Amino acid sequence: MAFRLRTVAAAAALLGLPAQSAEAQWPQCAADLDALRAAAEQAHEASGTVASLEASLLETRDAYTRCRQDLDVFRIDRDTSPLRAAVIRDECNQQVQTYRTTERRLASEVDQAGNVFRALAAAVQAVELSCQYPLAAYAPAQAPAAAPSPACEHFLGRRPGVPLESLRVLCTAEMPEEECAACLGEPQG
């Protein structure tokens, strides 16, 4: 038993993992996954709110454009009463006010969404630490152009839970640097 604990501690030190038993982190891993789920739900709600406000902003802009076009038509038509032109002008002014209000709400919601996404990123990092599984290493930085190479799959499959920094060092010993960057989802260029 003592030999296995020393072996685990030595392997953990080499890979940059904390020197404690794997079972000691599972309760924290489960708690962090629950926190990640909640953070993802908040991010989903925030993105839905921003999308809704963007659509509303476009609708308001289009309504204002139509209103201004109607006003221009009334100005060209000399038989139109000045009262009708004033009503349309008021409607256009109301559209401008609605647009500005929606624009301010959108800016505020985008700021709040930024905070929510920073909390989501922190929750991902907490899961990576407590579960000892590098989620970001397996998430592509861009849309994947092709399936990972067999060498990449083999490399990552043999190292579950290894921190990304350690993967970067270990990868270059087995594959060319460019292939490592693609394997670990790092941006090319």
QUIBEL-V735759 format. One line per field, one symbol per residue. burial: 1 if it has 16 or more other C-alpha atoms within 10 Angstrom, else 0. Layout:
burial: ???
This chain:
burial: 000000011001001010000000000110011011001101100110110011011001101100110110010000000000100110110011011001101100110010011011001111111111111110000000000000010011000011110011011000000011111111000
